[in-house]
Structures are given as structure tokens and as C-alpha cells.
Amino acid sequence: MPASIEHSIPVHLLSGFLGSGKTTLLNQVVDYYKAQDVKVAIIMNELGDVNLDGQFVEGDVPMAEMLSGCICCTIRGDLSIELKELIDEHQPQVVLIESTGAANPMEIIDAVTEAALFMRIDLRTIATVVDGPELLERSRRGGKTFKLMQDQIRCATDLIVNKADKLAPEELVGVQQLVRELNAFAPLTVTVRCVTDLSIFDLAAAPKAKLEPSAERLDDAASGKHVCGANCNHDHDHDHGDHYSSHSHVMTLTHYFAGPINSHAFEELIQRLPREVYRAKGIVTFTDTNSRFLFQYAYREVEFIRITPQGDVSDVAVFIGEHFGKEALQHELEELEQNRLG
């Protein structure tokens, strides 16, 4: 792992529709960390004025409550503040975010990467809990709720199809087919009460941040080709490990700079970003100016805004895209730091 992100705090997002089992999963993950003496903190979001789910979180765990709104809309701007205060006060080793069931994960992903401009965090996992019976019922009726559930599934790096005990065998097959049509890539586990392998939340686990299914694997699913997740027990001729690592979803790369960099070299790097990187943002200090800058990159255009940050704010760049060479870009950023006068 590059030294620049060595001390970043992992952030895991738990997504899924109302009543799917997110809080049940949250409690299991908290217990998992406690058994390893890992200090965890939680951000819980509820649409109402009272955090009822928070009352079901067991043990003495630092928690921030975001009420009366959705992370992805009305109180999205508060997420950075909540994260910073939680981290500054409690110094957790990992942060779990349980979003309201009404939230669109892509907006939350954007909010978390925005927060990475102001603190050393690293979005690792988007675990979507799918209410099996509810998804099946909503798929028959359609509507806005079904569309939201589809978005939550598409964005997942890990999928948990829950409440399998409430489905007949043929219904369970139908639910899995629905999920695979939307996300043919993320490892999929079928559970009762979200009992699953929690190693995806290990601190040492490599960041995934693969947030949407690749077009190639969606084509496989649409053509009827069977696509399995990491927990597959079927016999296949192919190697799941190689297959898993050879495809990329939408991904994020967060790079913290150790010091100032050359402005011309950085602009050149931005201008030659592959088209697969469709958004970038960050705060940088240049060796050849007397100011710090906030930069925003979208639609092949970059904007620099002179800023004077309040408090201790790190220099950082966050890149969001699909199918781009993450390791190659990381290497370019490290070279940029080594050649600060270049």
C-alpha cells in the first residue's frame, strides 16, 4: 500500500431498502470488530427525527446520528462535518455508515469522496442488503421504490440477499436472477438474518470501490450465462479469483500528497487523464505559487479555485471513473511528488 494512504481510515457503507436487515448486519460487523479489538465508529441516518435503529446497536460504540433527512439530499453537506467530528473525538480505526433505506448510494458515494478532501478516509465497501421477498414483490409492481432498490443493487461492491427463509426455492432463484441482471459482478451471498462471512470488512482488505457492474458481465447475465459471486459453490472450469480481479467497476482512487507539487506537471497529468476517469476533485498545494487550490474536474474540463482552508486540511486528490488503470494513475501521482520541481 502506498505510504500516502497508509493511515487512511477505512469507511464501509451499508445500503439497502427499509427493513432489509441493515441494522442486523451492522450489529454483526460491530461484534466482529470488537472481537478483534478494532475500534469502530458509526454514522446512522434516519429520515425521521428519532434514530430508532440506533437503539438496537449493542455496546458502547461512538455514534453520530443524522436525522430528519437523507444523506444523499437534504443533509448531505453535513456528512463531512459528522465524519470529521466523529474521527477527531473518538479516533476510530474504521467507520461504518448505515444509510436510510430511501438513499441512493451513488449520491452517498459522492458525499463520502467529498469528505475525503478534508480528512484521511478511504471508502472500501458498499454492502447492499437486499430484502428478497420485497424485491420480488416490487419487481411485479414496478414504481419508484423498485427503481431505488435497483440503484442500490447496481452500486454494490458486495450483495447480501436476505430473508431467504421467507422465499420458496423457485422464488429464491428468481430473486437471484433479478439481482444478477442488475449487478453481475459483486460477490453475492444468500442469507437468513444477514449471517454471512464478514471478512469483507477486514482492515487489511484491499479497497474495492467497484460500484457498478461491468458492461461485459451484464451482457453475460442478459445472455443467460451463469455468473457467480465469491461464495459460489458450483463447479466451473474457470478460476473465480482471476475472473474477479480481471474486471473493474466504477472505482475511486484517493491519494494524499506528502507535500507541494509542481502546478504545470499536475495540470498535464489532469489533461491526459483517460476518458474513463469522469470526475476528480481535491485540494493541492503548488511549489510555484503561494496559495492552495481546490480543483474540480468533470467532462474533460478542470477548474482551480484559490482557497484558504480552516484548520488542518490535507492535500488530496480523489478520482472517480470506470475501467481506468488505478495502479498506473497511483504511480503517476507518486512520481509527481518525487519530481516536485519538474
Disulfide bonds with the S-S distance in Angstrom:
none
